[in-house]
Amino acid sequence: MKNKFSEQLTFLRQQKKMSQGMLSSKLNISRQSISKWERGDSEPSLDTILNLTTIFNVDLDFLLLGKENQKKLLIQGKI
């Protein structure tokens, strides 16, 4: 069952025009692991989640919950 993390991961990967294979290479894991995360069948370790925030240049709230950082939005004048 898809969850917010799986939706965000799929969205961010596609925004970067990155295949599951390309992302798996960056993380040194199997492509099947990425597929399972995107389907919501499993979740990565905390270390891997932190690596994903670096790869996609997003904070944890955005990756896990889909929420923009309020302070960042304030600085950018979006709220």
VENFENZI-V37295 format. One record per residue. N is the residue number from 0. RES is the residue in one small letter. PHI is phi in radians with two decimals (NA if undefined). Layout:
# VENFENZI-V37295
n->[N/N]
res->[RES/RES]
phi->[PHI/PHI]
This chain:
# VENFENZI-V37295
n->[0/1/2/3/4/5/6/7/8/9/10/11/12/13/14/15/16/17/18/19/20/21/22/23/24/25/26/27/28/29/30/31/32/33/34/35/36/37/38/39/40/41/42/43/44/45/46/47/48/49/50/51/52/53/54/55/56/57/58/59/60/61/62/63/64/65/66/67/68/69/70/71/72/73/74/75/76/77/78]
res->[m/k/n/k/f/s/e/q/l/t/f/l/r/q/q/k/k/m/s/q/g/m/l/s/s/k/l/n/i/s/r/q/s/i/s/k/w/e/r/g/d/s/e/p/s/l/d/t/i/l/n/l/t/t/i/f/n/v/d/l/d/f/l/l/l/g/k/e/n/q/k/k/l/l/i/q/g/k/i]
phi->[NA/-1.17/-2.21/-1.07/-1.05/-1.10/-1.14/-1.13/-1.06/-1.05/-1.03/-1.14/-1.10/-1.20/-1.05/-1.46/0.94/-1.97/-1.36/-1.05/-1.12/-1.12/-1.15/-1.10/-1.13/-1.12/-1.69/1.00/-2.35/-1.42/-1.10/-1.09/-1.10/-1.05/-1.04/-1.10/-1.13/-1.21/-1.44/1.48/-1.39/-2.71/-2.31/-1.32/-1.22/-1.06/-1.03/-1.20/-1.05/-1.11/-1.11/-1.11/-1.10/-1.24/-1.03/-1.66/0.96/-2.27/-1.57/-1.04/-1.01/-1.22/-1.16/-1.50/-2.09/1.38/-1.72/-1.30/-1.18/-1.06/-1.11/-1.10/-1.13/-1.10/-1.10/-1.39/1.32/-1.60/-2.33]
